[in-house]
Amino acid sequence: MILDSLEPQRKISAPEGVMVLLRELVHERTGTYFEEARLSALQEKLEPLARERGCQTFLDYYYHLKLDAEAGEEWQRVIEALSVQETYFWRETDQIDALVNLLVPDWFGRSNRPLRIWSAACATGEEPFSIAIALAEAGWLRKAPIEIVASDASVNGLEKARRGIFRERSMRCMPAALRDKYFQPVPQGWCIAPEMLAHVRFHRANIVVGSEIDTFARSPVIFCRNVFIYFSPVAITKTVQQFAERMPAGGHLFVGVSESLRHLTKDFELKEMGKAFVYEKTPPSPGTKRVGP
């Protein structure tokens, strides 16, 4: 028997303090924050990337990310390595019920203008497709001009969303009747119906970069759920402020049920709608600077 003679992969050395520098750089560019106890997790996720770059130390990798003018592709690799794609259909449905049964009727009761709904940080697409299915069930997609846009910083996640094929795990909370109505079984799991796929437009965007979300954040309805659990309070405040600068007064922001904007913003007021809690954009104070028209 021939034994595998391959040598173990070399470890990338991490000089004292360098992982803190990398943590802060990642935090600045992505919003994701690693507490001291999770610095080893950050090191583990980035080590394969540093090795592939031929870096001898994490300090070399830090300088590449921070100073190299051509590090854009590497930053995308970092985003993919840190991306959390755990999501599923029919998640926190009280909020979707509030959208379908309260906000949408109110919008079209006052206006015939199209309503745009933005699913920010949509991962592999289960959230925007859940919204589309709920709106279809209520008849809104047939009788009203509704646009659903979804974005994520992960290219890999968006590719999966555009394929529209989901594993059984993603369907664990989807009612069987809706699953059978809007999906077809395929060898890889379940494939969403083409008409639902056509109702959602996917885009790549990093929600902490104002220029990348400028158009999307002008939506009257924003879903940004279960994202801020990975952010620092500073990153949450910055992101929510960028939403507020663009979102029309009276717009609504949905965050995860375990997330709170308390003490982080004065631009949104928490409102109870049906069985859900939703943040409503408050009117701007006199003299407040607004982005764009």
Number of C-alpha atoms within 10 A of each C-alpha: 3 4 5 6 6 6 6 6 8 8 11 20 14 15 10 9 9 17 19 15 14 23 20 16 17 22 18 15 15 21 25 24 23 20 13 11 7 12 16 13 14 19 17 12 15 19 20 15 16 22 17 8 13 12 17 15 17 22 21 17 22 20 11 18 20 13 10 11 8 10 13 11 10 16 17 14 16 19 20 17 16 17 19 14 15 11 17 22 22 21 18 15 16 16 22 22 18 18 24 21 16 13 18 17 14 12 14 14 9 8 10 10 11 12 18 17 25 27 28 26 26 29 28 30 30 21 25 29 24 19 24 26 20 21 20 16 13 12 12 16 17 11 8 15 13 18 16 20 20 27 27 22 23 26 20 15 21 22 14 14 23 15 13 20 22 23 14 12 12 19 18 13 14 15 11 10 8 12 18 13 11 15 18 13 14 11 8 10 15 20 19 19 14 11 10 18 18 11 17 22 15 19 19 17 21 20 27 22 16 19 11 16 20 19 13 24 24 22 23 22 26 24 23 19 21 18 19 22 15 14 18 16 16 13 20 22 17 19 18 20 18 22 24 25 21 21 25 18 16 15 19 25 25 22 20 18 14 9 13 14 18 10 8 15 14 13 19 23 16 17 12 11 17 14 11 17 18 23 21 20 23 18 14 15 8 6 6 9 9 12 13 9 4
